[in-house]
Amino acid sequence: MQPRGQQNSRALGGICLPELLQASSAVSERPPASEPCHPTSGAQAFVVDSSAMDKGSHIERTKYPYVTGTSVIALKYKDGVMIAADTLGAYGSTKRYKSMDRVVKVNDRTIMAAGGEVSDFQYIQRLLDELSVEDYCTDDGIQYQPAQLYAYLTRVMYNRRNKMDPLWNSLVIGGVGADGSTFLGMVGMQGTHYTDSHVTTGFANALARPLLREKQRDDMSEEEALALVHEALRVCYYRDKQSINKFTVATATASGVKVSEPFALDMRWDYKLFAEPTKWAVGAW
């Protein structure tokens, strides 16, 4: 009669043999399962990809933008704030995406526009959407004011700059406060910021800002403001190859925010300098 084999199951009162405690090669080589991490701040749970934690992995930073938007033009007028930009998302020098919304409504008092990397701008929109949802859930009848969102975005941009991973955008924030005062400011990709009666980004800093300095007034009517914005957009379109003739204009007043449908401006290409652009340029082709 052969002796009974030793039980290997603790549930059956046996003792586990040492060889059964050794993990097989298939188990030992398998990466540990990723488990959800729950931030103490109350944010959504996330999972860290264990394969990204290998010794050979490294962190990538955005070295230059890929899909970009060009100039933004904004000014104050008698009843509120007006912001305008084209709808192009350029992939390098290719006019790839022609219906990008670069002027957006944040809440009933604030509008925002951006030049620079489109994906970074979409990330910033998600951040502001979270604030809007927080406002809605609080349900106390109070919304973030334009100046508050402006201050928030200056901290966001400066924080990312300090991490050496900036958001490649120039942001324009405008609106009307609860007391009826108008607000307009610009935030750069490094957190630099300023407020003024008119602000611009991109090529408009050189092309449109002189027009605004000459003609903009805080007490001008909405019709005068729109005519001035159209003139500035036209000047930028003539001279900026990263622009297209498709624009949107947003206004923020005490009665609310309005964003126009895309439109085109009448252009002239029969100027003599357009016909012979290199006539007086020595050494030009």
C-alpha positions as CSV (number, residue, x, y, z in Angstrom):
1,M,0.0,0.0,0.0
2,Q,1.5,3.3,-1.0
3,P,1.6,6.2,1.5
4,R,-1.0,9.0,0.9
5,G,0.5,12.2,-0.6
6,Q,0.7,15.3,1.5
7,Q,-2.2,17.8,1.2
8,N,-1.1,21.0,-0.4
9,S,-4.2,23.0,0.3
10,R,-4.4,25.1,3.5
11,A,-8.2,25.0,3.1
12,L,-7.9,21.2,3.6
13,G,-5.5,21.5,6.5
14,G,-2.4,20.7,4.5
15,I,0.9,22.6,4.2
16,C,1.9,24.4,1.0
17,L,5.1,23.0,-0.5
18,P,7.9,25.5,-1.1
19,E,7.8,24.9,-4.9
20,L,4.1,25.9,-5.0
21,L,5.0,29.2,-3.5
22,Q,7.2,30.1,-6.4
23,A,5.4,32.0,-9.1
24,S,5.8,30.6,-12.6
25,S,7.6,32.6,-15.3
26,A,4.4,33.6,-16.9
27,V,3.1,35.1,-13.7
28,S,6.4,36.8,-12.6
29,E,6.9,38.4,-16.0
30,R,3.3,39.8,-16.1
31,P,3.2,43.5,-15.3
32,P,1.2,44.4,-12.1
33,A,-2.4,45.3,-12.8
34,S,-3.2,49.0,-12.8
35,E,-5.6,50.1,-10.1
36,P,-7.6,53.3,-10.1
37,C,-6.1,56.1,-8.0
38,H,-8.6,58.4,-6.2
39,P,-7.3,61.9,-5.7
40,T,-7.9,63.5,-2.3
41,S,-9.1,66.7,-4.1
42,G,-12.2,64.9,-5.2
43,A,-11.3,64.8,-8.9
44,Q,-12.1,61.9,-11.1
45,A,-10.3,58.6,-10.6
46,F,-7.4,57.8,-13.0
47,V,-5.3,54.9,-13.8
48,V,-1.5,55.0,-14.3
49,D,-0.2,52.9,-17.2
50,S,2.4,50.6,-15.6
51,S,4.2,50.2,-18.9
52,A,5.0,53.9,-18.8
53,M,6.8,53.5,-15.5
54,D,9.7,51.5,-17.0
55,K,13.2,52.7,-16.4
56,G,13.6,53.6,-20.1
57,S,10.6,55.9,-20.3
58,H,10.9,59.7,-20.3
59,I,8.5,62.6,-20.2
60,E,7.8,64.5,-23.5
61,R,7.3,68.2,-23.5
62,T,5.6,70.3,-26.2
63,K,8.5,71.9,-28.1
64,Y,6.4,73.7,-30.7
65,P,2.8,73.9,-31.6
66,Y,1.3,71.9,-34.5
67,V,-2.2,73.1,-35.3
68,T,-2.4,76.8,-34.6
69,G,-4.7,79.8,-34.9
70,T,-3.5,83.3,-35.7
71,S,-4.6,86.8,-34.6
72,V,-7.4,87.7,-32.2
73,I,-8.7,91.3,-32.1
74,A,-10.7,92.6,-29.1
75,L,-11.9,96.0,-27.9
76,K,-14.3,97.7,-25.5
77,Y,-17.3,99.8,-26.6
78,K,-20.1,101.6,-25.0
79,D,-22.3,98.6,-24.2
80,G,-19.7,95.9,-23.6
81,V,-16.8,94.0,-25.2
82,M,-16.3,92.7,-28.7
83,I,-13.8,89.9,-29.7
84,A,-13.2,88.6,-33.2
85,A,-11.0,86.0,-34.9
86,D,-10.9,83.8,-38.0
87,T,-11.9,80.1,-37.9
88,L,-8.6,78.6,-39.3
89,G,-6.6,75.9,-37.6
90,A,-3.4,75.8,-39.7
91,Y,-1.2,72.7,-39.8
92,G,2.1,74.3,-40.3
93,S,1.6,76.3,-43.5
94,T,-1.4,74.2,-44.6
95,K,-4.8,75.6,-44.1
96,R,-6.1,72.3,-42.7
97,Y,-9.1,73.0,-40.5
98,K,-11.3,75.9,-41.6
99,S,-14.2,75.7,-39.1
100,M,-12.4,76.0,-35.7
101,D,-14.2,77.9,-33.0
102,R,-11.5,80.2,-31.6
103,V,-14.0,82.6,-30.0
104,V,-16.2,80.9,-27.4
105,K,-18.7,81.7,-24.7
106,V,-17.6,80.8,-21.2
107,N,-20.7,81.9,-19.3
108,D,-23.4,84.5,-19.5
109,R,-21.0,87.3,-18.7
110,T,-17.7,86.2,-20.3
111,I,-16.2,85.4,-23.7
112,M,-12.8,84.1,-24.5
113,A,-10.6,83.7,-27.6
114,A,-7.2,82.3,-28.3
115,G,-4.3,82.3,-30.7
116,G,-1.7,79.5,-30.8
117,E,-2.0,75.7,-30.3
118,V,-5.6,74.6,-30.8
119,S,-5.4,71.5,-28.7
120,D,-4.0,73.5,-25.7
121,F,-6.9,75.9,-26.2
122,Q,-9.4,73.0,-26.1
123,Y,-7.7,71.8,-22.8
124,I,-8.3,75.3,-21.4
125,Q,-11.9,75.2,-22.5
126,R,-12.3,72.0,-20.5
127,L,-10.9,73.7,-17.4
128,L,-13.4,76.5,-17.7
129,D,-16.2,74.0,-18.4
130,E,-15.4,72.4,-15.0
131,L,-15.8,75.8,-13.4
132,S,-19.1,76.4,-15.2
133,V,-20.4,73.0,-14.0
134,E,-19.3,73.9,-10.5
135,D,-21.3,77.2,-10.7
136,Y,-24.3,75.3,-12.0
137,C,-24.2,72.7,-9.2
138,T,-23.8,75.3,-6.5
139,D,-27.0,76.9,-7.8
140,D,-26.7,80.1,-5.8
141,G,-27.3,82.5,-8.8
142,I,-23.6,83.6,-8.8
143,Q,-21.3,83.2,-11.8
144,Y,-17.6,83.7,-12.1
145,Q,-16.9,87.2,-13.2
146,P,-14.6,88.0,-16.2
147,A,-11.9,89.4,-13.9
148,Q,-12.0,86.2,-11.8
149,L,-11.6,83.9,-14.8
150,Y,-8.8,86.2,-16.0
151,A,-7.0,85.8,-12.7
152,Y,-7.5,82.1,-12.8
153,L,-6.1,81.7,-16.3
154,T,-3.0,83.8,-15.4
155,R,-2.3,81.2,-12.6
156,V,-2.9,78.3,-14.9
157,M,-0.5,79.6,-17.6
158,Y,2.2,80.5,-15.1
159,N,1.9,77.2,-13.4
160,R,2.4,75.3,-16.6
161,R,5.3,77.6,-17.5
162,N,7.0,76.7,-14.3
163,K,6.7,73.0,-15.1
164,M,8.5,73.7,-18.4
165,D,5.4,72.4,-20.2
166,P,3.6,75.6,-21.2
167,L,0.3,75.9,-22.9
168,W,1.1,77.5,-26.3
169,N,-1.6,80.1,-26.3
170,S,-2.3,83.8,-26.1
171,L,-5.7,84.2,-24.4
172,V,-8.1,87.1,-24.6
173,I,-10.8,87.3,-21.9
174,G,-13.6,89.9,-21.9
175,G,-17.0,90.5,-20.5
176,V,-19.2,92.5,-18.3
177,G,-19.2,92.3,-14.5
178,A,-22.1,92.1,-12.2
179,D,-21.8,95.9,-11.5
180,G,-22.0,96.6,-15.3
181,S,-18.3,97.4,-15.7
182,T,-16.5,96.1,-18.8
183,F,-13.4,94.0,-18.6
184,L,-10.8,93.1,-21.2
185,G,-7.5,91.4,-20.7
186,M,-4.8,89.2,-22.4
187,V,-2.8,86.3,-20.9
188,G,0.4,85.1,-22.6
189,M,1.8,81.5,-22.6
190,Q,4.3,82.4,-19.8
191,G,1.6,83.9,-17.6
192,T,2.3,87.5,-18.6
193,H,-0.9,89.5,-18.6
194,Y,-2.3,93.0,-18.9
195,T,-5.7,94.7,-19.3
196,D,-6.5,97.5,-21.7
197,S,-9.3,99.0,-23.8
198,H,-8.2,97.0,-26.8
199,V,-6.0,93.9,-27.0
200,T,-4.6,91.8,-29.9
201,T,-2.6,88.6,-30.3
202,G,-0.3,87.3,-33.1
203,F,0.3,89.4,-36.2
204,A,-2.5,91.8,-35.1
205,N,-0.1,93.2,-32.5
206,A,1.8,94.8,-35.4
207,L,-1.0,95.1,-38.1
208,A,-4.2,96.0,-36.2
209,R,-3.1,97.6,-33.0
210,P,-2.2,101.0,-34.7
211,L,-5.7,101.2,-36.0
212,L,-7.2,100.5,-32.6
213,R,-5.0,103.0,-30.9
214,E,-6.1,105.6,-33.4
215,K,-9.9,104.9,-33.6
216,Q,-11.1,102.9,-30.6
217,R,-13.1,104.8,-27.9
218,D,-14.7,103.3,-24.8
219,D,-17.9,105.3,-25.6
220,M,-18.2,104.2,-29.3
221,S,-21.4,102.5,-30.4
222,E,-21.7,98.8,-31.3
223,E,-22.0,99.7,-35.0
224,E,-18.8,101.8,-34.9
225,A,-17.0,99.0,-33.0
226,L,-18.0,96.4,-35.5
227,A,-16.9,98.6,-38.4
228,L,-13.5,99.1,-36.8
229,V,-13.1,95.3,-36.1
230,H,-14.0,94.5,-39.7
231,E,-11.3,97.0,-40.9
232,A,-8.7,95.4,-38.6
233,L,-9.7,91.9,-39.7
234,R,-9.4,93.0,-43.3
235,V,-5.9,94.4,-42.8
236,C,-4.7,91.2,-41.1
237,Y,-6.2,89.0,-43.8
238,Y,-4.4,90.9,-46.5
239,R,-1.0,90.5,-44.9
240,D,-1.1,87.2,-42.9
241,K,-0.9,84.0,-44.9
242,Q,-2.1,82.0,-41.9
243,S,-5.5,83.6,-42.0
244,I,-8.7,82.9,-44.0
245,N,-11.7,85.0,-45.0
246,K,-14.0,83.4,-42.5
247,F,-14.5,85.1,-39.2
248,T,-16.7,85.1,-36.0
249,V,-17.4,88.0,-33.7
250,A,-18.6,87.7,-30.1
251,T,-20.1,90.4,-27.9
252,A,-20.6,90.5,-24.2
253,T,-23.1,93.0,-22.8
254,A,-25.2,93.4,-19.6
255,S,-27.9,91.5,-21.4
256,G,-25.7,88.4,-22.2
257,V,-23.3,86.9,-24.7
258,K,-23.7,86.5,-28.4
259,V,-21.4,84.7,-30.9
260,S,-22.1,85.4,-34.5
261,E,-22.2,82.8,-37.3
262,P,-19.1,82.6,-39.5
263,F,-19.0,85.3,-42.2
264,A,-16.7,86.6,-44.9
265,L,-15.6,90.2,-45.6
266,D,-15.5,91.9,-49.0
267,M,-11.9,92.1,-50.2
268,R,-10.1,94.0,-53.0
269,W,-7.1,92.6,-54.8
270,D,-6.8,95.3,-57.5
271,Y,-4.5,97.6,-55.6
272,K,-1.4,98.6,-57.5
273,L,0.9,97.3,-54.8
274,F,-0.8,93.9,-55.0
275,A,-0.3,93.8,-58.7
276,E,3.4,94.7,-58.5
277,P,4.5,93.9,-55.0
278,T,8.2,94.0,-55.7
279,K,8.3,97.1,-58.0
280,W,10.2,99.2,-55.4
281,A,12.0,96.4,-53.6
282,V,15.6,96.4,-54.6
283,G,17.0,92.8,-55.2
284,A,13.5,91.2,-55.1
285,W,12.5,88.6,-57.6
